[in-house]
Amino acid sequence: MDVKKVLFISQEIAPYVPERRLSQIGRILPQGIKEQGIEERTFMPKYGMIAERSNQLHEMIRLSGMNVIIDDTDHPLIIKVATLQQAHFQVYFIYNEDYFASSRIDELEMNCSIEDNDERSMFFVRAVIESIRKMRWIPDIIQCTGWISALAPVYIRTLYGDDPSFRDAKIVTALFNEQLPAPLDVRLSEKMRQDGLPKSALKAIAGKELSYDELMAYSLKYSDAVITCEPGVSDTVLEAAASLPKLEFIDDDVDGVNKVTQFYSSLFD
């Protein structure tokens, strides 16, 4: 099967946030995919450090206006969009002032407001999923990049498992040498249960403060494949991914992107 549509759920994309390997991949792959003629949609959080005027962000009225309920509280969803001129692709930004308005100019919210990281991840993931449903856009591949997207495979395979937008998609998780600034809140499983996730999907994390390794291992149970994007990925995470198809993405040039698209297609063989 030739992959025609790819959804990127990304934690960071350079140059909107400081450049590091994770944010580089957040830009390189959507750009390379688009240059190959593959349709893509790329989402990331609209962190407080991202200047709207200089980056020419504007609100997507037709997608904004939904409320995402987390822990019995309504959180309005605002979606903004900008074109990354150097790379010639659009980025959709997920925004809510409860989760993405507390950043200092040099630090992302997940590092300076760590007590909300569980809900921040839940909000981001659910906002992307609901936005794609509203677009009536059906991806072949869903790539999750960064721990803030780690709950996406769980939600997609359980709560949205029969949804036409996601039913036939393959989920690819990108792996990095990354850590959480602090374990996720012990009530995460309870909050996810309030979203409607079945108890069977939450048993593995019930009553736990999740570390990065535990969060990623949980996510990988619902993923179809992995791409390792840098050295130093935790042995625990690699062990959790051992049974999944794996690609090492080392070369950031056209050949490297070609290998990624070939890998995507191989998942349907």
N, C-alpha and C positions, 0 to 999 in steps of 0.2 A: 504494500500500500504506500502510495506517495502521500506524505504528510502535507496538508494544505493550510491548516490553521493551528497556531500555537498560542496558548495563554501563559504569560509570565506573571507569577505572583512573587514580587521581589521586595526584599527588605530595604535595599539601598540601590541607587543608580547614580553613578558619577556622570556629570559633575554637579548634580543637585546636592550631594552630600560629599564630605571629604573622601578622597580616593583611597581605596584599599582593594584587595583582591575581590572581596565580595561585591563591592560597588562597581568594579571594573566588569565583572561577569554580568552584572545587572544591565550594563549598557552593551557590551560586546555581542552577546547572544541575540537579543532582539534586533539589533542593527544588522548583524550578519544574516539572520533568518529573513529579514525583510529584503535585504539585497539579493537573496536567492529567489525572490518572488513568492515567498510564503507569507500568508496573511497572519498578522500577530496582533494581540492586545497585551499591553504591558501596564501593570498596576504597581504602585508603591504608596507608602504613607506620605501624606503631606506634613512633614515635620515642621516644627516652628522655625527652624533655622533656614527654611527655604523661602527666599524672598519672592513674593508673588509678582511684583512689578517688573523687576529685572529679568525674571525667568518667564514673563508673559503668560502666567497662569490665568485661566478664566473658568468660571463655573459652568458645568454641564447641567443646565436647568432640567432637562428631560430625565436625567439620571438621579439628580439630587432630590431630597424631600422625603426619602424613606426614614423610618425610625428603626433602629436595631435595639432590641430589648436584651439587656444583659443584667443578670441578677435582679430582675424585676424593675429595672430602671430603663426608661426610654433614652436613647442616645441618637440625636439627629445625624443623618449622614449627608455630607456635602462632598460632591465629586468635582474636582477641577481637572483641567487638561492643559497640556503644553506640548509644543513640538520641540524636540531636541534637535536643533538646527544642524549641528555637526553630524548627527547620525541619521537625520531624516526619518525619524519615527516619533509617534505620539506617546506620551506617558499620561496615564490616568492616575490622579492623586486622590487617595482616600483621606478625608479630613473629618474630624470631630474635635471640638474644643476641649472635651473632657480628657482625650487621650493624646492629642497631637498639637497642643498649644502651650505647653509648659517648658519647651526647650530653651536653653540658653543659646546664644548665637554660635557657640562652638561645641555643643553636645546634643545628642539625640535624646528624645524623651525616655527611651528604654534604659538609658544610663543615668538620668537625673530624676526620674520618677518611677523607680523600680517596683514600688508596691502595686502599681497598676498593670504590670506587664502581662499577667494572665488575661485580663480583660482587654488589654490593648491588642493582643494577638487574636482573641476571639472576635473583636469588633472588626479588625482589618480583614480577616479571612471571610467572615460572613458578609461584609460589605462588598468584597470582590465577587463572591458567589452570587449574591442577589443582583449585582450590577450586570453580570454576564447573562443571567436569566432575563433581566429586563431588556437587554440588547437583543435577545433571541439569537445569540451567536453561539455556535457549537464547535468547540475546539477538538482537535484530534489529540493534541498533547497538552498537558498542564504541567508546567515546570515551576517548582517551588524553590525559591532561593532565599536563604536566611531563616533563622529560627522563628521569626515572627510569622512566617508562613507555614510553620510545621503542623498546625492543626488543620490545614486545608485538606490533606488527604483523608483525615478522619471524618470530617464533616461531609466531604463529597461522597465517600464510600458508604456512609451510614445514612445521614439525614437526607442527602440528595442522591442516593444511589439509583433511584428509578427516574430521575429527572432527565429528559431528553438532551439537555445541554451538556450533561456530564456522563451519561450512562456508558458510552462507548469510548470515552477518552482514556488514555494512558497517563498515569501520574509519574513524573520524574522528579526526584528530589536531588538538589545539588548539595554536595557536602563540602564543608570548610573546616579549617582549624579555628573553631569559634567556641565561645563560652557565654553563658548567661551572666549578667551582672549580679544576680541573686536567684535562688530557686523560685519557681513559680508558686503562687499561693496554694495552700493546702485545700482550699475550697474550689479549685478549678474543676474537678470532676462534678461537683454539685452544681456549679454554674452551667456546665455543659449539659447536665441532665435536665435542667430547666429549659434548655433550648430544644429538648426533645430527643437527644441522643439516647439510644437504648443502653440499659445497664450492662449488657454484654460487652459493649464497646468501651465502657468506662471502668470495668473491673480492674484493668491493669494499672490504673492511675488513682483509684479511689483512695482518698485520704492521704495522698502523698504530696510533699513539696518536691516538685520535679526539678532535677538538675538538667543541664543541657543534654548530657548523654541520655538520660531517661526520656526526655522529651523527644529527641530525635529517634531513639529506638522505638518509641510508641508510634511516631509518625511513619516510620519505615514499614510497619506492619500493614499499612494501607497504601503503600507506594508500589509501583510496578517496576521501577528501575532507579538507578542512581548514577550521577555524574560526579566524580571527585574532581574538585577544581583547584586544590592546592595540597601540598604536603602537610603532614602533621594532623590529619583527621584522627580523632580519638579511636583507639583500638576497640572500645566498646561499641561505638557507632558503626565501625567497619564490620564488626562481628554481627551486628543486627542486620546489616545489609548483605551478608555473605551469600544468601540464596538468590539475590536479585541480579538481573543483568546489570553490568557496570561498564562505564566508560571513563577513562582518565582524560580530562580536557586540559591539555598542557599548552598547545599551540593556539595563540589568539588570532591567527591569521585566517585567510579563506580556507585553507586546507583543514584547519582545526574545526571551523564551523561546519564544513562539509561532513566531517566525521560525526559531528553531533546530529546533523539531519539524517545521515545514514543510520545512526543509532536509533533515532526516533522511529524511522520506518521499520527497522528490524523488530521492534516491539510488537508489530502486527503480523509477523510471519507465523 
